[in-house]
Amino acid sequence: MFQNAKWHRHYGIAAHSASLSKLTAVFLMGMKPLRVKIFKGVLLFEMVGLLGAYFLYYRMDKNQDFRHKMNMRFPSVLELYYKSNEWAGIHGIREKDQLKWLSSKN
């Protein structure tokens, strides 16, 4: 392919088609770790999101004052909490919260 294979090898140019296929294989193998790193990053991001959602649910489940703060700041998140509990068969949390918040205003 090249006249002076020594010169081409010295400057990083493949001298033969076999060498070219080796370079292609090395390049593709180099891409695999990148895909693995991206996959691990996405997986880590999802795990952090799940842990954050669990922590938020746990805190809202145990602390009525925190639910009141969530009602003031993020009412849609609190509504999702109520709906998920009702879907799971746990009823009455919304009513208890509303009774307490109304009685504390008076």
C-alpha positions as CSV (number, residue, x, y, z in Angstrom):
1,M,0.0,0.0,0.0
2,F,2.7,2.5,1.0
3,Q,6.2,2.6,-0.6
4,N,8.1,3.1,2.6
5,A,6.3,1.2,5.4
6,K,9.0,2.1,8.0
7,W,8.3,5.8,7.5
8,H,4.6,5.3,7.7
9,R,4.8,3.2,10.8
10,H,7.0,5.9,12.4
11,Y,4.3,8.6,11.8
12,G,1.4,6.4,12.8
13,I,0.1,5.6,9.4
14,A,-1.0,2.0,8.8
15,A,1.3,0.3,6.2
16,H,-1.0,-2.6,5.3
17,S,-4.7,-3.3,5.3
18,A,-4.2,-5.8,8.1
19,S,-2.8,-3.0,10.2
20,L,-5.8,-0.9,9.2
21,S,-8.2,-3.5,10.4
22,K,-6.3,-3.8,13.7
23,L,-6.6,0.0,14.1
24,T,-10.3,-0.2,13.5
25,A,-10.6,-3.0,16.1
26,V,-8.7,-1.0,18.6
27,F,-10.8,2.1,17.9
28,L,-14.0,0.1,18.4
29,M,-12.7,-1.5,21.5
30,G,-11.9,2.0,22.8
31,M,-15.6,2.9,22.2
32,K,-16.8,0.1,24.4
33,P,-15.5,1.6,27.7
34,L,-17.1,4.9,26.7
35,R,-20.5,3.1,26.4
36,V,-19.9,1.4,29.7
37,K,-19.1,4.7,31.4
38,I,-22.2,6.3,30.0
39,F,-24.3,3.4,31.1
40,K,-22.8,3.5,34.6
41,G,-23.4,7.2,34.7
42,V,-27.1,6.9,33.7
43,L,-27.5,4.0,36.2
44,L,-25.9,6.0,39.0
45,F,-28.1,9.0,38.1
46,E,-31.3,6.8,38.3
47,M,-30.2,5.3,41.6
48,V,-29.7,8.8,43.1
49,G,-33.1,9.8,41.8
50,L,-34.7,6.8,43.3
51,L,-33.0,7.3,46.6
52,G,-34.1,11.0,46.6
53,A,-37.7,10.1,45.8
54,Y,-37.7,7.5,48.6
55,F,-36.2,10.0,51.1
56,L,-38.8,12.6,50.1
57,Y,-41.7,10.0,50.4
58,Y,-40.3,8.8,53.8
59,R,-40.0,12.3,55.1
60,M,-43.6,13.2,54.0
61,D,-44.9,10.0,55.4
62,K,-43.5,10.5,58.9
63,N,-43.7,14.3,59.3
64,Q,-47.0,16.2,59.0
65,D,-45.2,19.5,59.4
66,F,-43.1,18.7,56.4
67,R,-46.2,17.9,54.4
68,H,-47.5,21.3,55.3
69,K,-44.3,22.9,54.0
70,M,-44.6,20.8,50.9
71,N,-48.2,22.0,50.5
72,M,-47.0,25.6,50.6
73,R,-44.0,25.2,48.3
74,F,-44.8,22.3,46.0
75,P,-48.5,21.4,46.1
76,S,-48.2,19.1,43.1
77,V,-45.6,16.9,44.9
78,L,-47.9,16.6,47.9
79,E,-50.8,15.8,45.6
80,L,-48.7,13.0,44.1
81,Y,-48.0,11.7,47.6
82,Y,-51.7,11.6,48.5
83,K,-52.6,9.9,45.2
84,S,-49.9,7.3,45.5
85,N,-51.1,6.5,49.1
86,E,-54.7,6.3,48.0
87,W,-53.7,4.0,45.1
88,A,-51.9,1.8,47.6
89,G,-55.0,1.6,49.8
90,I,-53.9,4.0,52.5
91,H,-56.8,6.5,52.9
92,G,-57.4,9.4,55.3
93,I,-54.0,11.2,55.3
94,R,-55.2,14.1,53.2
95,E,-58.3,14.6,55.5
96,K,-56.2,14.4,58.7
97,D,-53.8,17.0,57.3
98,Q,-56.6,19.4,56.3
99,L,-58.3,19.1,59.6
100,K,-55.1,19.9,61.5
101,W,-54.1,22.8,59.2
102,L,-57.6,24.3,59.4
103,S,-57.7,24.0,63.2
104,S,-54.2,25.6,63.5
105,K,-55.4,28.6,61.4
106,N,-58.3,29.3,63.8
